[in-house]
Amino acid sequence: MSDCIFCEIAVGRSPAAVEYEDERVIAFADLYPIAPVHILITTKKHIPSIAKLASEDESLVGHLVLVAKKLAENRQLEGYKLIFNVGEKGGQVVPHLHLHLLGGWDTKPTSLPA
């Protein structure tokens, strides 16, 4: 999709601080972090949100989670949060499936960031 910023990042037409990339996903630092570590892991295939997943996307979603785990291990995060926002009313800003990896706090966070 040509007007999707995450699609543009995935094909290298828009800059990003890439942390990981393979044939199915790309992970990069969030421009507006809400945690000391805030990485977005997104699919290269354009899927608007979790609500638009098809059965053939099942392994892709699992892959997103395993990439998040690998990134957390590489950063030696003692604890972290994984968040999918679904739809505008669920806080999703970019209409392209992505997983937020949040962590790096010195102390236990007291609430879930919005």
C-alpha positions in Angstrom: 0.0 0.0 0.0 1.7 3.2 -1.2 0.3 5.6 1.5 1.2 3.4 4.4 4.3 4.5 6.3 5.1 1.0 7.6 5.0 -0.4 4.1 7.3 2.5 3.0 9.7 1.6 5.8 9.5 -2.2 5.0 10.7 -1.5 1.4 13.4 1.0 2.4 11.7 4.2 1.0 11.3 5.8 4.5 14.0 5.9 7.1 13.8 4.0 10.4 16.2 2.9 13.1 16.0 -0.8 12.1 16.7 -3.3 14.9 15.8 -6.5 13.0 14.7 -7.6 9.6 13.9 -10.8 7.8 11.8 -11.8 4.8 8.5 -11.5 6.8 8.9 -8.7 9.3 10.9 -5.6 10.2 11.5 -4.1 13.6 12.4 -0.5 14.3 12.5 2.1 17.1 9.2 3.9 17.7 9.6 7.7 16.9 7.4 8.5 19.9 8.5 6.1 22.6 6.5 5.6 25.8 9.1 3.4 27.5 12.9 3.4 27.7 12.8 0.6 25.0 10.0 0.9 22.5 10.3 -1.2 19.4 7.7 -1.8 16.7 7.7 -5.1 15.1 5.6 -5.0 11.9 4.7 -7.3 9.0 6.1 -6.6 5.6 2.7 -7.8 4.2 0.2 -5.1 4.6 -2.5 -6.2 7.0 -4.5 -3.3 8.5 -4.9 -4.8 12.0 -5.4 -7.9 14.1 -9.1 -7.5 13.2 -8.3 -8.1 9.5 -6.2 -11.3 10.0 -6.9 -14.3 7.8 -6.3 -17.9 8.8 -3.2 -18.0 6.6 -1.6 -15.2 8.8 -1.5 -17.4 11.9 2.2 -18.3 11.6 3.1 -14.6 10.8 1.6 -13.4 14.1 3.5 -16.1 16.0 6.7 -14.9 14.2 6.1 -11.4 15.4 6.0 -12.6 19.0 9.1 -14.7 18.6 11.0 -11.7 17.0 9.9 -9.6 20.0 11.2 -12.2 22.4 14.6 -12.3 20.5 14.8 -8.5 20.6 14.1 -8.5 24.3 16.8 -11.1 24.9 19.3 -9.1 22.8 18.5 -6.0 25.0 18.7 -8.2 28.1 15.3 -6.9 29.3 14.4 -8.4 32.6 10.7 -7.8 31.9 8.7 -6.3 29.1 5.2 -5.8 27.6 4.0 -6.8 24.2 1.0 -4.9 23.0 -1.2 -5.0 19.9 -3.5 -2.0 19.5 -6.6 -2.9 17.4 -8.5 -0.2 15.6 -8.7 3.5 16.3 -10.8 3.0 19.4 -8.1 0.5 20.6 -5.4 3.1 20.3 -4.0 1.9 16.9 -2.5 5.0 15.2 -1.0 3.4 12.0 -3.4 1.1 10.2 -0.8 -1.6 9.6 -0.4 -4.6 11.9 2.4 -4.1 14.4 3.4 -5.3 17.8 4.9 -2.9 20.5 7.8 -4.2 22.6 8.0 -2.0 25.7 10.6 -2.4 28.4 13.7 -1.1 30.0 12.2 0.3 33.2 14.4 0.5 36.3 11.4 -0.3 38.5 8.1 -2.1 38.0 5.7 0.1 36.0 2.6 1.0 37.9 0.2 1.1 35.0 -0.2 0.0 31.4 0.8 2.9 29.0 -2.0 4.0 26.8 
